[in-house]
Amino acid sequence: MIPEHKQPAVTKALQTVFNTDAFEHIEQLTKGLSSALIFKIMVRGKPYLLRVITRTDAMGDPSFYYGCMQVAAENNIAPHIHYMSVEDRISITDFIIEQPFSIAAAKEMMPHLLRKLHALPRFSFRMNYFDTMETFLPKFSDANILPAHETKDLFEIYERIMNVYPRNDVDNWVSCHNDSKAENIVFDGQRPWFVDWEAAFLNDRYLDLAIVANFVVINEQDETTFLETYFEEAVDAYKHARFFLMQLILHFYYFIFLTVVDGGGKPIDITTINKRQFREFHNGMWNGAISLADTDTKREYAMIHLEQFRLKAQTKLFEDSLKILSKHMVMS
């Protein structure tokens, strides 16, 4: 089950941590989209999580995110780390026995967890998230994934947002998980934990907030409670506007990324894709009934985000949010 070329490194890890080179049971876990091999192992009757990175290229190099994960673990945001080797690309952490996590409970707990994460010592600067995501835009256009007349409005809306959104507000960026979706949140029956730190880096706090909100924010009252719990104060119009526009940015980026990268950059006939509703799909992801493991589901999810992007851009709230951020930009 463990690749032969990785077995000596795994043996070394087991001997270092447990003074044994054997485990009583091993089970590969396939939840999540990480390229690493992830196993639940039992050692002396206790479960642990073994992550084995098989990639040897720069994208598989854990030297950056291991540091983020260690800081998070030291602050009880990520599971405790027993072993971590950048050279061998192997880690062993506590295995959190997952319990059902209701959306109602998540609405209360997740803002606190995000606030604690964002208060950590600042992760090192790795990339400008917006600049990096925009490298996929010409790839989307060149691949002719959708006819140009069907996407012209998307790029116009996106440009209007980026004309006012503080994309280079590095002074206000914080330590972010950046992939805080349902499969990377594990609830132990008392509190949630973040797992899979491959995408962690210094970023705009509103990205983590928008990702989690996809699952737990259902209406305007939820949004107000969610943001006020996170900020621990009443939230002004600017924060609401910035949060709303980040939601649109996220919808747009998910659509682009899921079609260009996960969808292989192949043309899409939108008339052949049956879409579930946004809330239905996210509820399914939250309870584990829906996985993004196959291409067809990823394409459906891309279309769901496209629809949300267009719907929200047609609202008065969109125009009001643009004005609020534009005015704030001038005043700054």
N, C-alpha and C positions, 0 to 999 in steps of 0.2 A: 504493500500500500504506500509506503514511503519510498520514493525513488532511490534506487541503489546508490547513486552517487551522493545522496544526502544522508544515508544511513550512518556513516561515521560521525558526522557533525551532530546528528540527533543523539547518538550514543554518548558523545561528549557532553551534550547538554544534560542528559539524564544523570550521568555520573556526577556532574558538577552540582546539580540541584538536589538529587535524591540519593546519591552514592549507590546507584544501581544502573545497569544498562538495559533493564527490562521494564515493561509495563504490563499490567494484567489484561488490559483491553484497549483497543483503538477503534475509533469510528470516524470516518471522514464526514465533515459537515459541508453541505453544498449551499446553504443559505447565504445569500449575498453574492456580489459580482466580483469579488477580489480575484486576481490572477494567482494569488498564493494558494497553497494547499493548506487546509485548515482541518485539524483533527481534535476530537475529544479523546483524551487518554486517561486511563485510570492507573494511579500509582499508589500502592498501599491503601487501596479502598477509597481514594479521594480523586475527584475529577479535576483535570487541568486542560487548558487549551494550548495546543501546539500549533504554531504557524510556521510553515516552511515556504520560504520564497524560492521559487525555482528559476526565475528570470535572472539573467546575469548582466543585462544591459542597464543603462543609467536609470530607466524607468522603474527597474526593480530594486534599485539601491535604497535601503531603508535608513541610511545614515541620518537623513533629515527627520523623517516622521517618527523614528524611534525616540528621538529627543522630545518631541511633542507628547508622545504617548507616555514617556516616563514622568514628565511634569504632571500630566493629567492623572496618572496613577498615584503619584505622591500626594495628590489633593483629592483622592477618592472620587474621581470623575471617570476614570478608566479602571478596569480590574487590576489587582496587584500583580506586579511583574516579578517572576522568579528567575528568569533567565532571558538575556537579550544579547545577541552577537551580531554586530553589523557585518563582520567578516564572513560568518557562516550563513547570515540571513535567516536566522532562526530565533524564535521567541517562545517562551512558556509563561503563561499567565494563569491566574485563577480562572476557573470555568464557572460562569454565573448560571445557575439553574433557573431557566426562564419561567416566569409565571405570567398568566394573562394580565395584560395592562389595558384597562379600559380607557377609552378616549376621555371620559369624564375625569379620571384620575390624572391622565397625561396633561390635561388642560391646567391642572393645578401644579403639577410637579415640574413639567418641562421648562417653564419660564425660569424657575429657580435654578435648575441644572444649567441652563444656558447662561444665566447671569454669573454663576460660579465659574463656568468655563471661560467666559469672556473677561473675568477678573484675574485670570492667571497671568504670571509674568509673560510679557509679549513674546510670542514665537518669533523666530527669525523671519525676515522678509524672504519669501521664496519667489513670488511672481505677483504681477498685477493681474488679479482675476479677470477683470474686464478686458484688458489687452489680450490675455491668453485666449479667452473664449472667442474673441473677435477674429482670431486666426482661422476659425472654422467657417466664417461667413463666406469668404471667396470660394472655399471648397464646396460649400452648399450651392452657390451659384454655378460654379463650373460643372458640377455633377448633374445639373438639370433635374434635381429631385422632384421639383414641382415646376410647372410652366411659369415663366417670369410674370405673366399677368396675374397669377394667383398669389404671388409673394411681394409684389411691388408695395402694397399697403403695409405689409409687415415691416419692411425696412424703413419706410417713412415714419411709422409709429415709433420704432426703435430709435431712430435718429432724433425724434422730438424728445424722447426720454433722456437720451444721452447728452442732449444739449443743456440739460438742467441738472442731471443727477451728479453728485460730487464723487465721481469715479476715482479721483486721485486724492481723496481725503485721508491720506496715509496716517496723519497724526491721530485720527480717530478710529483707526483699525485696531482690532483686538485679536487675541488668540482664538481661532475658529476651527471647528471640526470640518466644515464645508461639505459634509456628506451625511448630515444628521437626519437621514430618512429612517423609516420604520425598522428596516432590517439591521440597522446599526445602533439601535436603542434596545437594551436588554433590561427587563424589569425583574427584580428578584423577589417580588412580593411586598417589599417595603419601599424601594427606591429604584430609580432608573440609572443605568450606566451607559456610557458611550463606548462602543467597540469599533474596530477597524479604522485606524488612524492614518491610513495611506494618503488621504487628501488634506490632512491638517496643515494649515499655515496661517500666517497673519492675513487678516481679511476684514472686510466690512461686516460688522456685527449683524446688519440687517439680512445678510444672506442666510445665516443659520436660523434666524427668526422666521424668514419666509419659508424655508424648507420644512421646519417643524409645523408651521401654521398650515401648510397644505393638508396636514392630517388632523389637526385639533381645533382649528378656527373655522367655525361653521357660519357665523353671522357677525354683524357689527358689534353686538354686545360681547361676543367671545373675543373679538379683536381688541376691544378696549381693555377687557380684563386681562388678556394675555400680555399686552404691552405694559399696562400699569403694574402688573405683577413683576414683570421683568425689570422695568426701570425703577420700581419701588416709589413711584410718584405719579401724579396725574400727567397724562400725555398730551402735549400740545398738538396743534394742527400740523406743524412741521414734521414731527415724528410720525404721525399718521400718514402724511403724504409720502414721506421717504419709504416707509414700510410698504405702502400700496404700490409705489413705482418699482420697488425691488421685487415685489411679487410678479409684476409684469416682465421685468428683466429675466427673472427665473423661468417663467413660462417660455419666453423666447429662447433662452439658452438651452433649456431641456429639449425643445422642439428641434433646434439646430443640431445639438450634440447627438440626440437619439437617432436622427436620420443620417447624419454624416458619418459618425463613428460606429455606433452600435448597429445602425441599419445598413452599414456597408456602402453608403453613398449611392444607393440604387434608386432609380425613379419610383415614385409612388403614385398609384391611382387612388385618390382619396375616396372615390365612389365605391371601392371594394372593401373599405375598412369599416367594420362595425364598431362604433365607439360606445362604451359604457359612459355613464355620467361621471363627472369629475369626483363627486362625493362618493359614489358607489365604488369607483376604482380605488380611491385612497383608503376607504374603509376596508376593502379587500386586501390591500397591501398591509395595512396596519394589523389585521388579524391573521395574516399569513396565507390567506386564500388565493392571493394573486402574486405571482413572481414575475420579474422581468428577465427571466432566464432565456426566453426564446425571442426570436426576431419579430414575429408577428405581434406579440404583446408589447414589445418596445415601440413598434410602429403605431399601435393603437394608443399607447401612452403619449407618444409624440403628437398625435392628432388631438388628443384631449387637451394638452397644453396649448396647442395652436388655437383651439376653440376658446379656451379661457383668455388667452391673450387678446383675441379680437373682441370678445364680449366685454372685457373690462375696459378696453380702449374706447368703447362706444359710450361710456358712462360720463355723467357730469363730474363724478369724482375724479376721473382721469384728468379732465381739463383743469379742475380746481387744484389737483395735486401738482400739475405742471406749473401753474401760476405761483403756488406757494414756494416751490423749490427755486423757481426763477427769481422771485423776489428775495429769497434768502441768499441766493448766489450774488445778487447785486449788492445787498447789504454787507455781505462778507468781504 
